[in-house]
């Protein structure tokens, strides 16, 4: 399977299923799995919230959906192809071209500038460095962190780091955007900007999935899945 094949590059129709989990099971103890036979579909044009009590496997599930953790069993269909069966190189290529991920802790490299952190995923796509940096600066201005572009992550607040991580996730215009507690460190105004960005991304044809405990964010999603 070539990740640049047409089925992965074609822009979807609104409502088209972009990816689906089928019978996903995961656990370090086979007698007490964190996830058991879990299935769901995610379509173009929707923002979906995943909620539930702490310890129910929400973040684990997001890592599985993002191909960063392999389930014990089950399938993850990305545009009809079972990505669980891909080799590491294919998974990396698919993540770079199709996915955007906002980690709960922002996961910024402290040794690099903020701007370089935002543009780091472009290294795997072979796109124009100049155009990527211009787009990154535009996103950073949109989220109010452009003045930090040449600083280091250690010089920004937790809320700013989360917005920087969102800029990084949006830079490649991902078809599938996954976010783990994206508003957890944000004030009301910043949270509103993030929610607006999610809906704009969905309106452009993406599927957006957020793990959250934030009732305000849940109320603005198209549907909710509770673990």
CORJOHU-V445559 format. One record per residue. N is the residue number from 0. RES is the residue in one letter. SS is DSSP state (alpha for helix, beta for strand, coil for the rest). Layout:
N;RES;SS
N;RES;SS
//
This chain:
0;X;coil
1;X;coil
2;X;coil
3;X;coil
4;X;coil
5;X;alpha
6;X;alpha
7;X;alpha
8;X;alpha
9;X;coil
10;X;coil
11;X;coil
12;X;coil
13;X;coil
14;X;coil
15;X;coil
16;X;beta
17;X;beta
18;X;beta
19;X;beta
20;X;beta
21;X;beta
22;X;beta
23;X;beta
24;X;beta
25;X;beta
26;X;coil
27;X;coil
28;X;coil
29;X;coil
30;X;coil
31;X;coil
32;X;coil
33;X;coil
34;X;beta
35;X;beta
36;X;beta
37;X;beta
38;X;beta
39;X;beta
40;X;beta
41;X;beta
42;X;beta
43;X;coil
44;X;coil
45;X;coil
46;X;beta
47;X;beta
48;X;beta
49;X;beta
50;X;beta
51;X;coil
52;X;coil
53;X;coil
54;X;coil
55;X;coil
56;X;coil
57;X;alpha
58;X;alpha
59;X;alpha
60;X;alpha
61;X;alpha
62;X;alpha
63;X;alpha
64;X;alpha
65;X;coil
66;X;coil
67;X;coil
68;X;coil
69;X;coil
70;X;coil
71;X;coil
72;X;beta
73;X;beta
74;X;beta
75;X;beta
76;X;beta
77;X;beta
78;X;coil
79;X;coil
80;X;beta
81;X;beta
82;X;alpha
83;X;alpha
84;X;alpha
85;X;coil
86;X;coil
87;X;alpha
88;X;alpha
89;X;alpha
90;X;alpha
91;X;alpha
92;X;alpha
93;X;alpha
94;X;alpha
95;X;alpha
96;X;alpha
97;X;alpha
98;X;beta
99;X;beta
100;X;beta
101;X;beta
102;X;coil
103;X;coil
104;X;coil
105;X;coil
106;X;coil
107;X;coil
108;X;coil
109;X;coil
110;X;coil
111;X;coil
112;X;beta
113;X;alpha
114;X;alpha
115;X;alpha
116;X;alpha
117;X;alpha
118;X;alpha
119;X;alpha
120;X;alpha
121;X;alpha
122;X;alpha
123;X;alpha
124;X;coil
125;X;coil
126;X;coil
127;X;coil
128;X;alpha
129;X;alpha
130;X;alpha
131;X;alpha
132;X;alpha
133;X;alpha
134;X;alpha
135;X;alpha
136;X;alpha
137;X;alpha
138;X;alpha
139;X;alpha
140;X;alpha
141;X;alpha
142;X;coil
143;X;coil
144;X;coil
145;X;alpha
146;X;alpha
147;X;alpha
148;X;coil
149;X;coil
150;X;coil
151;X;beta
152;X;alpha
153;X;alpha
154;X;alpha
155;X;coil
156;X;coil
157;X;alpha
158;X;alpha
159;X;alpha
160;X;alpha
161;X;alpha
162;X;alpha
163;X;alpha
164;X;alpha
165;X;alpha
166;X;alpha
167;X;alpha
168;X;alpha
169;X;alpha
170;X;coil
171;X;coil
172;X;coil
173;X;coil
174;X;coil
175;X;beta
176;X;beta
177;X;beta
178;X;beta
179;X;beta
180;X;coil
181;X;coil
182;X;coil
183;X;coil
184;X;coil
185;X;coil
186;X;coil
187;X;alpha
188;X;alpha
189;X;alpha
190;X;alpha
191;X;alpha
192;X;alpha
193;X;alpha
194;X;alpha
195;X;alpha
196;X;alpha
197;X;alpha
198;X;alpha
199;X;alpha
200;X;alpha
201;X;alpha
202;X;alpha
203;X;coil
204;X;coil
205;X;coil
206;X;beta
207;X;beta
208;X;beta
209;X;beta
210;X;beta
211;X;coil
212;X;coil
213;X;coil
214;X;alpha
215;X;alpha
216;X;alpha
217;X;alpha
218;X;alpha
219;X;coil
220;X;coil
221;X;coil
222;X;beta
223;X;beta
224;X;beta
225;X;beta
226;X;coil
//
